Amino acid sequence: MGQPIKQIKNRIRSVENTKKVTGAMQMISVAKLNRIQDQLFVLRPYALRLESFMHNLIGPSKENLSGYFKPGVAQAPTVLCLITSDSGLCGLYNQNVMRLAQEFLDKNSFKKIKLILVGQKGLNYFRTAPQEILNSYLGLNAKFKQDFCDKIIGQLSQLFLSGQVSAVHIAYTVFENSLVQKPVIEQLLSIQSKNTKLVEYIAEPDLKSILNDLIPQYLKIKMQLILLESFTSEHAARTVSMKTATDNAKDLLEGLVLFRNKVRQAGITQDILEITSSAEALKG
């Protein structure tokens, strides 16, 4: 009976260590989530208001004011920028957005699509895919860095304005709350007006000059919002995943302790029976 008890104790010790690790990772994820969530909630209203103003400004018939509004060359390939995490242990966060990206590729299989990947998981998934990978941005680890943001949007803008690609789509995850994160694909370029009403502004010196200065800033803010949405979703998914792992370890630990006590009690009972049987045999 000694060997099973020893094995159970080793198992209990292993589960306890796992519970400590997942509990610590949960607390770290909560701290990171709170920090980046604050950044997202500060930026989101401004970014959405800027986007609304942008669409009001260009109206339904002002696409000729900037190259950002013009449809790309039909024969040119399309770019899909996919944002995933650099590390794992975040539940279905990566699987959901990569599945959506794969569906987009399958649906548009008749088009030539090139990839720009943000995050190691996306690179691992599409490394052997038939689509060409133009670039990959790694090592962010769900920490927003302005220089990375500027590099990504700079490359996407340059590819579109130079006519090398006909359109730019981004696959990322929108943070709704700590339990719900929604993967989406948006067309970033060309910029499509969402306002069907004609809104006239008095612009000085002229609307075209204003848009030339405004659009690059708008795109930087838009990319910043996309990255913060993705990183907040990643930390939220990892927090939930680690909490679930900690709870499962706790339940498993309780079951093992109960099983250990039963085995120990059975051993004591067996020893008592053997002593009693020996005493009776000596009497007889």
C-alpha positions in Angstrom: 0.0 0.0 0.0 3.0 2.3 0.4 3.8 2.6 -3.3 0.3 3.9 -4.3 0.3 6.4 -1.5 3.7 7.7 -2.7 2.4 8.0 -6.3 -0.6 9.9 -5.1 1.5 12.3 -3.1 3.7 12.9 -6.1 0.7 13.6 -8.2 -0.7 16.0 -5.6 2.6 17.8 -5.4 2.6 18.1 -9.2 -0.9 19.5 -9.4 -0.2 22.0 -6.5 2.8 23.3 -8.5 0.7 23.6 -11.6 -2.0 25.4 -9.7 0.6 27.9 -8.4 1.9 28.6 -11.9 -1.5 29.1 -13.5 -2.6 31.2 -10.6 0.4 33.5 -10.9 -0.1 33.7 -14.7 -3.7 34.6 -14.1 -2.7 37.5 -11.8 -0.1 38.7 -14.3 -2.7 38.6 -17.2 -5.2 40.5 -15.1 -2.6 43.3 -14.4 -1.7 43.5 -18.1 -5.3 43.4 -19.1 -6.2 46.3 -16.8 -3.3 48.4 -18.0 -3.9 48.0 -21.8 -7.7 48.1 -21.4 -7.3 51.6 -20.0 -5.4 52.6 -23.1 -8.1 51.1 -25.3 -11.0 52.8 -23.6 -9.2 56.2 -23.8 -8.4 55.9 -27.5 -11.6 54.1 -28.8 -14.0 57.1 -28.5 -11.5 59.5 -30.1 -10.7 57.0 -33.0 -14.4 56.3 -33.7 -15.3 60.0 -33.7 -12.3 60.7 -36.0 -13.5 58.0 -38.3 -17.0 59.4 -38.4 -15.7 62.9 -39.1 -13.6 61.5 -41.9 -16.5 59.8 -43.6 -18.6 63.0 -43.3 -15.7 65.0 -44.7 -15.1 62.9 -47.9 -18.9 62.4 -48.5 -20.2 60.0 -51.2 -18.6 61.7 -54.2 -15.1 63.0 -53.2 -13.0 60.0 -53.9 -10.8 61.9 -56.3 -9.4 64.1 -53.5 -6.8 61.5 -52.4 -5.1 58.4 -53.6 -6.3 56.7 -50.4 -9.9 56.8 -51.8 -9.2 55.5 -55.3 -9.9 51.8 -56.0 -6.7 49.9 -56.5 -5.6 48.3 -59.8 -7.8 45.4 -60.5 -5.0 43.1 -61.5 -2.9 43.8 -58.5 -2.9 41.4 -55.5 -4.7 42.0 -52.3 -3.0 42.2 -48.9 -4.3 40.5 -45.8 -2.8 41.7 -42.5 -3.4 39.1 -39.8 -2.9 40.0 -36.1 -2.3 37.1 -33.7 -0.3 36.6 -30.5 3.4 35.8 -30.1 2.8 33.2 -27.3 0.1 30.7 -26.4 -2.0 29.8 -23.4 -4.7 32.2 -24.5 -7.5 29.8 -25.3 -9.2 30.1 -28.7 -8.0 33.7 -29.3 -5.6 32.7 -32.1 -7.7 29.8 -33.5 -10.7 32.1 -34.0 -9.0 34.9 -35.9 -6.9 32.4 -38.0 -10.0 30.4 -38.9 -11.6 33.7 -40.1 -8.5 34.6 -42.1 -8.4 31.1 -43.7 -12.1 31.4 -44.6 -11.3 34.7 -46.3 -8.5 33.1 -48.3 -10.7 30.2 -49.3 -13.5 32.5 -50.3 -11.2 34.6 -52.4 -9.1 31.8 -53.8 -9.5 33.2 -57.3 -7.6 36.3 -56.3 -3.9 36.7 -55.6 -3.5 37.4 -51.9 -0.3 38.3 -50.1 0.1 38.2 -46.3 1.6 40.5 -43.7 1.6 38.8 -40.3 1.8 40.3 -36.9 2.5 37.7 -34.2 4.4 34.4 -34.1 1.3 32.2 -34.1 0.1 33.6 -37.4 3.5 33.1 -38.9 3.7 29.5 -37.7 0.2 28.8 -39.1 0.8 30.3 -42.6 4.5 29.5 -43.0 3.7 26.7 -45.4 0.6 28.3 -47.0 0.7 29.0 -50.8 0.2 32.7 -50.2 3.3 34.9 -50.3 4.3 36.4 -46.9 5.5 39.9 -47.6 6.6 40.7 -44.0 6.1 39.6 -40.4 6.2 41.7 -37.2 7.2 39.6 -34.2 8.2 40.2 -30.6 5.4 42.6 -29.6 4.1 40.2 -26.9 0.8 42.2 -26.7 2.6 45.4 -25.7 1.7 48.4 -27.8 4.7 50.1 -29.3 4.2 53.2 -31.4 7.3 52.5 -33.7 5.9 49.1 -34.6 2.5 50.6 -35.3 4.0 53.2 -37.6 6.0 50.6 -39.4 3.0 48.4 -40.1 0.7 51.2 -41.3 3.6 52.7 -43.2 4.2 49.5 -45.2 0.5 49.0 -45.8 0.0 52.5 -47.1 3.1 52.4 -49.3 2.0 49.2 -50.9 -1.4 50.6 -51.7 -0.4 54.1 -52.9 2.3 52.6 -55.1 -0.2 50.4 -56.8 1.5 47.2 -55.8 -1.7 46.0 -54.2 -5.4 46.6 -55.0 -6.7 46.6 -51.5 -5.6 46.1 -47.8 -7.7 44.0 -45.4 -6.9 43.4 -41.7 -8.0 40.4 -39.7 -8.0 41.1 -35.9 -10.0 40.6 -32.8 -12.4 43.2 -31.3 -12.6 43.4 -27.5 -16.2 43.5 -26.3 -15.7 42.5 -22.7 -13.6 40.2 -20.6 -15.5 37.1 -21.8 -16.4 38.0 -25.4 -13.8 38.9 -28.1 -15.0 38.9 -31.7 -12.7 38.2 -34.7 -13.3 40.5 -37.7 -11.9 41.4 -41.1 -12.0 45.0 -42.2 -11.0 46.7 -45.4 -8.5 49.4 -44.5 -7.5 50.6 -48.0 -8.9 51.9 -50.1 -10.9 54.0 -47.6 -14.6 53.5 -48.3 -17.0 56.3 -47.4 -19.7 55.0 -45.1 -21.7 58.2 -45.3 -24.3 58.4 -48.1 -25.4 62.0 -47.1 -23.7 65.0 -48.7 -22.1 67.0 -45.9 -20.5 70.3 -47.1 -17.7 71.8 -45.1 -16.0 75.2 -45.4 -12.3 74.1 -45.7 -9.3 76.4 -45.5 -7.0 76.4 -47.4 -8.9 73.6 -49.3 -10.3 70.2 -48.6 -7.6 68.3 -50.5 -4.8 69.8 -48.5 -6.6 69.1 -45.3 -7.1 65.4 -46.3 -3.5 65.0 -47.3 -2.5 65.9 -43.7 -5.5 64.2 -42.0 -5.6 60.8 -43.7 -2.1 59.6 -42.6 -2.9 60.6 -39.0 -6.3 58.9 -39.2 -4.6 55.7 -40.5 -2.1 55.7 -37.6 -4.9 56.1 -35.1 -6.9 53.4 -36.8 -3.9 51.0 -36.7 -3.3 51.9 -33.0 -6.9 51.1 -32.2 -6.7 47.8 -34.1 -3.6 46.7 -32.2 -5.0 47.8 -28.8 -8.2 45.9 -29.6 -6.2 42.8 -30.4 -3.8 43.0 -27.5 -6.7 43.6 -25.0 -8.5 40.6 -26.4 -5.4 38.5 -26.1 -4.9 39.4 -22.4 -8.6 38.8 -21.7 -8.5 35.4 -23.3 -5.3 34.5 -21.4 -6.9 35.6 -18.1 -9.9 33.4 -18.7 -7.8 30.5 -19.9 -5.5 30.7 -16.8 -8.5 31.0 -14.4 -10.1 27.9 -16.0 -6.8 26.0 -15.6 -6.5 27.1 -12.0 -10.0 26.1 -11.2 -9.5 22.7 -12.9 -6.3 22.2 -10.9 -8.2 23.0 -7.7 -10.9 20.5 -8.5 -8.4 17.8 -9.4 -6.4 18.5 -6.2 -9.5 18.0 -4.1 -10.2 14.7 -5.8 -6.7 13.5 -5.3 -6.7 14.5 -1.6 -9.9 12.6 -1.1 -8.5 9.6 -2.9 -5.3 9.7 -0.9 -7.3 9.7 2.3 -9.4 6.8 1.2 -6.3 4.8 0.2 -4.7 5.7 3.6 -7.8 4.6 5.5 -8.0 1.4 3.5 -4.4 0.7 4.5 -5.0 1.3 8.2 -8.1 -0.9 8.1 -6.1 -3.7 6.4 -3.3 -3.4 9.0 -5.9 -3.7 11.8 -7.5 -6.7 10.2 -4.1 -8.4 9.9 -3.2 -7.7 13.6 -6.6 -8.9 14.7 -6.3 -12.1 12.6 -2.8 -12.7 14.0 -4.0 -12.3 17.6 -6.9 -14.7 17.0 -4.5 -17.2 15.5 -2.3 -17.0 18.5 -5.2 -17.6 20.8 -6.3 -20.6 18.8 
